[in-house]
Amino acid sequence: MPQLKTKSNKIAVSKKEKNFQKKLNKLQEFVEKNCEYVGEKFAQEARNIHYDKKKSKGIYGKATPEQTNELIEEGIDVATIPWPKKNN
């Protein structure tokens, strides 16, 4: 998104960007409240749920781009969401 410097050298943020940021923050809050954080074990846990047919539960964590691509190739539904910084 384009950002313009103002006379005070601060970056002006568009209304669309502010709106997007609010929605992204709400999504992050929802995921953190309703899903289990599994950290670096995300790929392993996603496979466990998919292949072992465990009761489906929402999880989130960290995966490398390679791990994410492997999960997608295996037919496992995943999404990469850019988390905003907490201080924004």
N, CA, C and O atoms as a Tinker XYZ file with bonds, in Angstrom:
   352  protein
     1  N      0.833000   -1.169000    0.000000    73     2
     2  CA     0.000000    0.000000    0.000000    64     1     3
     3  C      0.877000    1.230000    0.000000    63     2     4     5
     4  O      1.899000    1.266000    0.685000    81     3
     5  N      0.493000    2.232000   -0.754000    73     3     6
     6  CA     1.327000    3.435000   -0.809000    64     5     7
     7  C      1.279000    4.190000    0.508000    63     6     8     9
     8  O      0.234000    4.301000    1.149000    81     7
     9  N      2.416000    4.694000    0.883000    73     7    10
    10  CA     2.517000    5.508000    2.079000    64     9    11
    11  C      3.242000    6.782000    1.714000    63    10    12    13
    12  O      4.247000    6.751000    1.004000    81    11
    13  N      2.740000    7.893000    2.192000    73    11    14
    14  CA     3.317000    9.180000    1.859000    64    13    15
    15  C      3.897000    9.821000    3.110000    63    14    16    17
    16  O      3.310000    9.754000    4.189000    81    15
    17  N      5.050000   10.437000    2.949000    73    15    18
    18  CA     5.634000   11.160000    4.070000    64    17    19
    19  C      4.979000   12.527000    4.155000    63    18    20    21
    20  O      4.777000   13.198000    3.143000    81    19
    21  N      4.656000   12.923000    5.355000    73    19    22
    22  CA     4.086000   14.244000    5.572000    64    21    23
    23  C      5.199000   15.209000    5.918000    63    22    24    25
    24  O      6.363000   14.818000    6.005000    81    23
    25  N      4.851000   16.455000    6.115000    73    23    26
    26  CA     5.855000   17.454000    6.447000    64    25    27
    27  C      6.591000   17.112000    7.734000    63    26    28    29
    28  O      7.749000   17.493000    7.904000    81    27
    29  N      5.944000   16.411000    8.625000    73    27    30
    30  CA     6.587000   16.059000    9.895000    64    29    31
    31  C      7.423000   14.787000    9.778000    63    30    32    33
    32  O      7.918000   14.277000   10.784000    81    31
    33  N      7.584000   14.270000    8.553000    73    31    34
    34  CA     8.353000   13.052000    8.271000    64    33    35
    35  C      7.714000   11.785000    8.844000    63    34    36    37
    36  O      8.361000   10.740000    8.907000    81    35
    37  N      6.468000   11.872000    9.255000    73    35    38
    38  CA     5.739000   10.675000    9.669000    64    37    39
    39  C      5.078000   10.096000    8.434000    63    38    40    41
    40  O      4.758000   10.825000    7.495000    81    39
    41  N      4.878000    8.814000    8.432000    73    39    42
    42  CA     4.236000    8.167000    7.292000    64    41    43
    43  C      2.721000    8.270000    7.457000    63    42    44    45
    44  O      2.171000    7.863000    8.480000    81    43
    45  N      2.059000    8.814000    6.448000    73    43    46
    46  CA     0.602000    8.927000    6.462000    64    45    47
    47  C      0.016000    7.567000    6.081000    63    46    48    49
    48  O      0.411000    6.976000    5.076000    81    47
    49  N     -0.912000    7.083000    6.876000    73    47    50
    50  CA    -1.531000    5.787000    6.637000    64    49    51
    51  C     -2.935000    6.033000    6.097000    63    50    52    53
    52  O     -3.709000    6.799000    6.672000    81    51
    53  N     -3.250000    5.379000    4.993000    73    51    54
    54  CA    -4.558000    5.572000    4.367000    64    53    55
    55  C     -5.666000    4.953000    5.218000    63    54    56    57
    56  O     -5.407000    4.097000    6.063000    81    55
    57  N     -6.907000    5.400000    4.982000    73    55    58
    58  CA    -8.061000    4.855000    5.696000    64    57    59
    59  C     -8.220000    3.370000    5.389000    63    58    60    61
    60  O     -8.569000    2.584000    6.270000    81    59
    61  N     -7.965000    2.989000    4.144000    73    59    62
    62  CA    -8.089000    1.574000    3.769000    64    61    63
    63  C     -7.088000    0.734000    4.549000    63    62    64    65
    64  O     -7.413000   -0.359000    5.013000    81    63
    65  N     -5.876000    1.244000    4.691000    73    63    66
    66  CA    -4.862000    0.500000    5.427000    64    65    67
    67  C     -5.229000    0.387000    6.903000    63    66    68    69
    68  O     -5.040000   -0.668000    7.508000    81    67
    69  N     -5.751000    1.461000    7.489000    73    67    70
    70  CA    -6.185000    1.416000    8.891000    64    69    71
    71  C     -7.305000    0.406000    9.075000    63    70    72    73
    72  O     -7.317000   -0.349000   10.047000    81    71
    73  N     -8.258000    0.395000    8.126000    73    71    74
    74  CA    -9.370000   -0.542000    8.185000    64    73    75
    75  C     -8.868000   -1.983000    8.070000    63    74    76    77
    76  O     -9.312000   -2.864000    8.806000    81    75
    77  N     -7.948000   -2.210000    7.147000    73    75    78
    78  CA    -7.363000   -3.544000    6.984000    64    77    79
    79  C     -6.650000   -3.974000    8.266000    63    78    80    81
    80  O     -6.784000   -5.118000    8.702000    81    79
    81  N     -5.899000   -3.061000    8.862000    73    79    82
    82  CA    -5.163000   -3.361000   10.087000    64    81    83
    83  C     -6.126000   -3.743000   11.211000    63    82    84    85
    84  O     -5.851000   -4.675000   11.967000    81    83
    85  N     -7.246000   -3.039000   11.331000    73    83    86
    86  CA    -8.243000   -3.356000   12.360000    64    85    87
    87  C     -8.796000   -4.761000   12.155000    63    86    88    89
    88  O     -8.931000   -5.531000   13.107000    81    87
    89  N     -9.114000   -5.087000   10.907000    73    87    90
    90  CA    -9.671000   -6.412000   10.610000    64    89    91
    91  C     -8.644000   -7.504000   10.883000    63    90    92    93
    92  O     -8.989000   -8.567000   11.398000    81    91
    93  N     -7.395000   -7.247000   10.544000    73    91    94
    94  CA    -6.339000   -8.224000   10.799000    64    93    95
    95  C     -6.143000   -8.416000   12.302000    63    94    96    97
    96  O     -5.926000   -9.539000   12.757000    81    95
    97  N     -6.216000   -7.344000   13.068000    73    95    98
    98  CA    -6.106000   -7.449000   14.526000    64    97    99
    99  C     -7.250000   -8.275000   15.106000    63    98   100   101
   100  O     -7.035000   -9.082000   16.010000    81    99
   101  N     -8.472000   -8.077000   14.590000    73    99   102
   102  CA    -9.628000   -8.850000   15.064000    64   101   103
   103  C     -9.462000  -10.327000   14.731000    63   102   104   105
   104  O     -9.790000  -11.194000   15.541000    81   103
   105  N     -8.955000  -10.608000   13.541000    73   103   106
   106  CA    -8.717000  -12.003000   13.157000    64   105   107
   107  C     -7.696000  -12.635000   14.096000    63   106   108   109
   108  O     -7.893000  -13.759000   14.559000    81   107
   109  N     -6.619000  -11.929000   14.376000    73   107   110
   110  CA    -5.595000  -12.452000   15.273000    64   109   111
   111  C     -6.180000  -12.731000   16.653000    63   110   112   113
   112  O     -5.919000  -13.786000   17.231000    81   111
   113  N     -6.965000  -11.801000   17.187000    73   111   114
   114  CA    -7.591000  -11.993000   18.493000    64   113   115
   115  C     -8.489000  -13.219000   18.491000    63   114   116   117
   116  O     -8.473000  -14.002000   19.442000    81   115
   117  N     -9.281000  -13.396000   17.422000    73   115   118
   118  CA   -10.176000  -14.551000   17.328000    64   117   119
   119  C     -9.394000  -15.856000   17.328000    63   118   120   121
   120  O     -9.727000  -16.786000   18.062000    81   119
   121  N     -8.353000  -15.923000   16.502000    73   119   122
   122  CA    -7.555000  -17.148000   16.413000    64   121   123
   123  C     -6.899000  -17.454000   17.760000    63   122   124   125
   124  O     -6.935000  -18.595000   18.219000    81   123
   125  N     -6.306000  -16.455000   18.388000    73   123   126
   126  CA    -5.634000  -16.680000   19.671000    64   125   127
   127  C     -6.611000  -17.114000   20.752000    63   126   128   129
   128  O     -6.243000  -17.881000   21.642000    81   127
   129  N     -7.852000  -16.637000   20.692000    73   127   130
   130  CA    -8.853000  -16.985000   21.701000    64   129   131
   131  C     -9.450000  -18.370000   21.465000    63   130   132   133
   132  O     -9.770000  -19.078000   22.420000    81   131
   133  N     -9.601000  -18.758000   20.201000    73   131   134
   134  CA   -10.361000  -19.964000   19.877000    64   133   135
   135  C     -9.542000  -21.145000   19.376000    63   134   136   137
   136  O    -10.096000  -22.222000   19.154000    81   135
   137  N     -8.249000  -20.971000   19.195000    73   135   138
   138  CA    -7.419000  -22.048000   18.661000    64   137   139
   139  C     -6.236000  -22.309000   19.589000    63   138   140   141
   140  O     -5.877000  -21.471000   20.417000    81   139
   141  N     -5.647000  -23.473000   19.432000    73   139   142
   142  CA    -4.505000  -23.860000   20.258000    64   141   143
   143  C     -3.199000  -23.503000   19.556000    63   142   144   145
   144  O     -2.998000  -23.839000   18.389000    81   143
   145  N     -2.320000  -22.822000   20.275000    73   143   146
   146  CA    -1.004000  -22.481000   19.735000    64   145   147
   147  C     -0.095000  -23.691000   19.880000    63   146   148   149
   148  O      0.102000  -24.190000   20.988000    81   147
   149  N      0.463000  -24.170000   18.763000    73   147   150
   150  CA     1.339000  -25.340000   18.797000    64   149   151
   151  C      2.767000  -24.995000   18.399000    63   150   152   153
   152  O      3.615000  -25.882000   18.303000    81   151
   153  N      3.039000  -23.731000   18.169000    73   151   154
   154  CA     4.396000  -23.261000   17.899000    64   153   155
   155  C      5.044000  -23.910000   16.693000    63   154   156   157
   156  O      4.443000  -24.024000   15.625000    81   155
   157  N      6.287000  -24.334000   16.891000    73   155   158
   158  CA     7.089000  -24.925000   15.812000    64   157   159
   159  C      6.579000  -26.305000   15.384000    63   158   160   161
   160  O      7.025000  -26.839000   14.368000    81   159
   161  N      5.661000  -26.880000   16.141000    73   159   162
   162  CA     5.123000  -28.217000   15.831000    64   161   163
   163  C      3.894000  -28.141000   14.918000    63   162   164   165
   164  O      3.155000  -29.118000   14.791000    81   163
   165  N      3.676000  -26.989000   14.286000    73   163   166
   166  CA     2.470000  -26.815000   13.495000    64   165   167
   167  C      2.308000  -27.879000   12.411000    63   166   168   169
   168  O      1.251000  -28.502000   12.317000    81   167
   169  N      3.328000  -28.094000   11.600000    73   167   170
   170  CA     3.224000  -29.064000   10.495000    64   169   171
   171  C      2.908000  -30.455000   11.025000    63   170   172   173
   172  O      2.054000  -31.151000   10.475000    81   171
   173  N      3.588000  -30.863000   12.087000    73   171   174
   174  CA     3.365000  -32.181000   12.692000    64   173   175
   175  C      1.936000  -32.304000   13.225000    63   174   176   177
   176  O      1.272000  -33.313000   12.987000    81   175
   177  N      1.467000  -31.297000   13.936000    73   175   178
   178  CA     0.112000  -31.333000   14.492000    64   177   179
   179  C     -0.951000  -31.321000   13.392000    63   178   180   181
   180  O     -1.966000  -32.008000   13.508000    81   179
   181  N     -0.729000  -30.548000   12.332000    73   179   182
   182  CA    -1.682000  -30.515000   11.218000    64   181   183
   183  C     -1.792000  -31.895000   10.571000    63   182   184   185
   184  O     -2.884000  -32.345000   10.225000    81   183
   185  N     -0.652000  -32.555000   10.415000    73   183   186
   186  CA    -0.678000  -33.925000    9.851000    64   185   187
   187  C     -1.384000  -34.887000   10.797000    63   186   188   189
   188  O     -2.164000  -35.728000   10.348000    81   187
   189  N     -1.128000  -34.780000   12.086000    73   187   190
   190  CA    -1.790000  -35.657000   13.060000    64   189   191
   191  C     -3.302000  -35.525000   12.969000    63   190   192   193
   192  O     -4.021000  -36.523000   12.980000    81   191
   193  N     -3.776000  -34.304000   12.880000    73   191   194
   194  CA    -5.215000  -34.080000   12.785000    64   193   195
   195  C     -5.747000  -34.625000   11.464000    63   194   196   197
   196  O     -6.803000  -35.258000   11.437000    81   195
   197  N     -5.034000  -34.389000   10.379000    73   195   198
   198  CA    -5.495000  -34.796000    9.049000    64   197   199
   199  C     -5.473000  -36.312000    8.873000    63   198   200   201
   200  O     -6.475000  -36.901000    8.466000    81   199
   201  N     -4.352000  -36.942000    9.172000    73   199   202
   202  CA    -4.204000  -38.378000    8.888000    64   201   203
   203  C     -4.775000  -39.284000    9.965000    63   202   204   205
   204  O     -5.286000  -40.360000    9.657000    81   203
   205  N     -4.698000  -38.872000   11.209000    73   203   206
   206  CA    -5.210000  -39.710000   12.290000    64   205   207
   207  C     -6.696000  -39.499000   12.507000    63   206   208   209
   208  O     -7.324000  -40.144000   13.346000    81   207
   209  N     -7.235000  -38.580000   11.729000    73   207   210
   210  CA    -8.668000  -38.277000   11.811000    64   209   211
   211  C     -9.071000  -37.947000   13.245000    63   210   212   213
   212  O    -10.174000  -38.265000   13.689000    81   211
   213  N     -8.148000  -37.301000   13.957000    73   211   214
   214  CA    -8.473000  -36.834000   15.296000    64   213   215
   215  C     -9.606000  -35.834000   15.179000    63   214   216   217
   216  O     -9.865000  -35.277000   14.113000    81   215
   217  N    -10.265000  -35.624000   16.287000    73   215   218
   218  CA   -11.298000  -34.611000   16.290000    64   217   219
   219  C    -10.675000  -33.303000   15.813000    63   218   220   221
   220  O     -9.673000  -32.841000   16.360000    81   219
   221  N    -11.270000  -32.730000   14.810000    73   219   222
   222  CA   -10.729000  -31.514000   14.230000    64   221   223
   223  C    -10.763000  -30.388000   15.256000    63   222   224   225
   224  O    -11.773000  -30.142000   15.916000    81   223
   225  N     -9.650000  -29.734000   15.361000    73   223   226
   226  CA    -9.569000  -28.589000   16.254000    64   225   227
   227  C     -8.760000  -27.518000   15.563000    63   226   228   229
   228  O     -7.931000  -27.814000   14.702000    81   227
   229  N     -8.991000  -26.299000   15.928000    73   227   230
   230  CA    -8.239000  -25.204000   15.349000    64   229   231
   231  C     -6.873000  -25.106000   16.002000    63   230   232   233
   232  O     -6.757000  -25.110000   17.227000    81   231
   233  N     -5.860000  -25.021000   15.191000    73   231   234
   234  CA    -4.504000  -24.834000   15.691000    64   233   235
   235  C     -3.848000  -23.712000   14.906000    63   234   236   237
   236  O     -4.254000  -23.384000   13.791000    81   235
   237  N     -2.832000  -23.137000   15.513000    73   235   238
   238  CA    -2.000000  -22.176000   14.794000    64   237   239
   239  C     -0.598000  -22.268000   15.349000    63   238   240   241
   240  O     -0.388000  -22.696000   16.484000    81   239
   241  N      0.352000  -21.865000   14.542000    73   239   242
   242  CA     1.745000  -21.943000   14.953000    64   241   243
   243  C      2.639000  -21.475000   13.829000    63   242   244   245
   244  O      2.241000  -20.675000   12.982000    81   243
   245  N      3.847000  -21.986000   13.838000    73   243   246
   246  CA     4.844000  -21.561000   12.859000    64   245   247
   247  C      5.228000  -22.720000   11.955000    63   246   248   249
   248  O      5.363000  -23.863000   12.394000    81   247
   249  N      5.400000  -22.390000   10.672000    73   247   250
   250  CA     5.865000  -23.374000    9.697000    64   249   251
   251  C      6.696000  -22.634000    8.659000    63   250   252   253
   252  O      6.426000  -21.477000    8.337000    81   251
   253  N      7.697000  -23.311000    8.149000    73   251   254
   254  CA     8.498000  -22.713000    7.084000    64   253   255
   255  C      7.681000  -22.716000    5.797000    63   254   256   257
   256  O      6.695000  -23.446000    5.695000    81   255
   257  N      8.074000  -21.912000    4.818000    73   255   258
   258  CA     7.376000  -21.961000    3.521000    64   257   259
   259  C      7.401000  -23.364000    2.914000    63   258   260   261
   260  O      6.431000  -23.790000    2.288000    81   259
   261  N      8.505000  -24.075000    3.100000    73   259   262
   262  CA     8.607000  -25.438000    2.560000    64   261   263
   263  C      7.607000  -26.363000    3.251000    63   262   264   265
   264  O      6.934000  -27.150000    2.586000    81   263
   265  N      7.504000  -26.276000    4.582000    73   263   266
   266  CA     6.548000  -27.107000    5.310000    64   265   267
   267  C      5.121000  -26.786000    4.882000    63   266   268   269
   268  O      4.302000  -27.690000    4.712000    81   267
   269  N      4.826000  -25.510000    4.711000    73   267   270
   270  CA     3.494000  -25.094000    4.292000    64   269   271
   271  C      3.166000  -25.665000    2.918000    63   270   272   273
   272  O      2.067000  -26.180000    2.713000    81   271
   273  N      4.104000  -25.583000    1.971000    73   271   274
   274  CA     3.886000  -26.143000    0.633000    64   273   275
   275  C      3.668000  -27.648000    0.682000    63   274   276   277
   276  O      2.820000  -28.173000   -0.041000    81   275
   277  N      4.424000  -28.352000    1.528000    73   275   278
   278  CA     4.254000  -29.800000    1.661000    64   277   279
   279  C      2.854000  -30.122000    2.180000    63   278   280   281
   280  O      2.205000  -31.040000    1.679000    81   279
   281  N      2.389000  -29.378000    3.174000    73   279   282
   282  CA     1.048000  -29.614000    3.714000    64   281   283
   283  C     -0.009000  -29.406000    2.635000    63   282   284   285
   284  O     -0.939000  -30.203000    2.513000    81   283
   285  N      0.128000  -28.352000    1.865000    73   283   286
   286  CA    -0.825000  -28.071000    0.787000    64   285   287
   287  C     -0.805000  -29.186000   -0.255000    63   286   288   289
   288  O     -1.859000  -29.616000   -0.724000    81   287
   289  N      0.398000  -29.660000   -0.622000    73   287   290
   290  CA     0.516000  -30.748000   -1.596000    64   289   291
   291  C     -0.125000  -32.031000   -1.080000    63   290   292   293
   292  O     -0.590000  -32.855000   -1.868000    81   291
   293  N     -0.150000  -32.204000    0.239000    73   291   294
   294  CA    -0.769000  -33.389000    0.842000    64   293   295
   295  C     -2.280000  -33.228000    0.986000    63   294   296   297
   296  O     -2.958000  -34.147000    1.445000    81   295
   297  N     -2.804000  -32.086000    0.603000    73   295   298
   298  CA    -4.241000  -31.859000    0.692000    64   297   299
   299  C     -4.707000  -31.377000    2.052000    63   298   300   301
   300  O     -5.891000  -31.472000    2.375000    81   299
   301  N     -3.798000  -30.868000    2.839000    73   299   302
   302  CA    -4.133000  -30.365000    4.170000    64   301   303
   303  C     -4.390000  -28.866000    4.061000    63   302   304   305
   304  O     -3.554000  -28.115000    3.558000    81   303
   305  N     -5.547000  -28.446000    4.535000    73   303   306
   306  CA    -5.907000  -27.032000    4.464000    64   305   307
   307  C     -5.103000  -26.224000    5.464000    63   306   308   309
   308  O     -5.169000  -26.463000    6.670000    81   307
   309  N     -4.352000  -25.276000    4.958000    73   307   310
   310  CA    -3.593000  -24.351000    5.793000    64   309   311
   311  C     -3.679000  -22.962000    5.178000    63   310   312   313
   312  O     -3.982000  -22.808000    3.994000    81   311
   313  N     -3.410000  -21.965000    5.992000    73   311   314
   314  CA    -3.369000  -20.592000    5.501000    64   313   315
   315  C     -2.245000  -19.869000    6.211000    63   314   316   317
   316  O     -1.984000  -20.105000    7.390000    81   315
   317  N     -1.587000  -18.990000    5.487000    73   315   318
   318  CA    -0.559000  -18.152000    6.060000    64   317   319
   319  C     -1.157000  -16.771000    6.281000    63   318   320   321
   320  O     -1.646000  -16.133000    5.348000    81   319
   321  N     -1.111000  -16.325000    7.519000    73   319   322
   322  CA    -1.694000  -15.033000    7.873000    64   321   323
   323  C     -0.607000  -14.172000    8.478000    63   322   324   325
   324  O      0.047000  -14.593000    9.432000    81   323
   325  N     -0.395000  -12.977000    7.949000    73   323   326
   326  CA     0.635000  -12.098000    8.521000    64   325   327
   327  C      0.126000  -11.463000    9.814000    63   326   328   329
   328  O     -0.775000  -10.626000    9.779000    81   327
   329  N      0.690000  -11.850000   10.937000    73   327   330
   330  CA     0.285000  -11.276000   12.217000    64   329   331
   331  C      0.831000   -9.863000   12.333000    63   330   332   333
   332  O      2.009000   -9.624000   12.069000    81   331
   333  N     -0.024000   -8.927000   12.726000    73   331   334
   334  CA     0.494000   -7.578000   12.958000    64   333   335
   335  C      1.292000   -7.536000   14.254000    63   334   336   337
   336  O      1.137000   -8.389000   15.127000    81   335
   337  N      2.138000   -6.536000   14.358000    73   335   338
   338  CA     2.896000   -6.372000   15.594000    64   337   339
   339  C      1.930000   -5.966000   16.690000    63   338   340   341
   340  O      0.979000   -5.227000   16.437000    81   339
   341  N      2.164000   -6.444000   17.909000    73   339   342
   342  CA     1.269000   -6.194000   19.020000    64   341   343
   343  C      1.166000   -4.718000   19.396000    63   342   344   345
   344  O      0.140000   -4.296000   19.930000    81   343
   345  N      2.190000   -3.935000   19.132000    73   343   346
   346  CA     2.174000   -2.534000   19.552000    64   345   347
   347  C      1.481000   -1.615000   18.555000    63   346   348   349
   348  O      1.459000   -0.402000   18.764000    81   347
   349  N      0.908000   -2.160000   17.465000    73   347   350
   350  CA     0.216000   -1.310000   16.478000    64   349   351
   351  C     -1.216000   -1.080000   16.884000    63   350   352
   352  O     -1.955000   -0.391000   16.180000    81   351
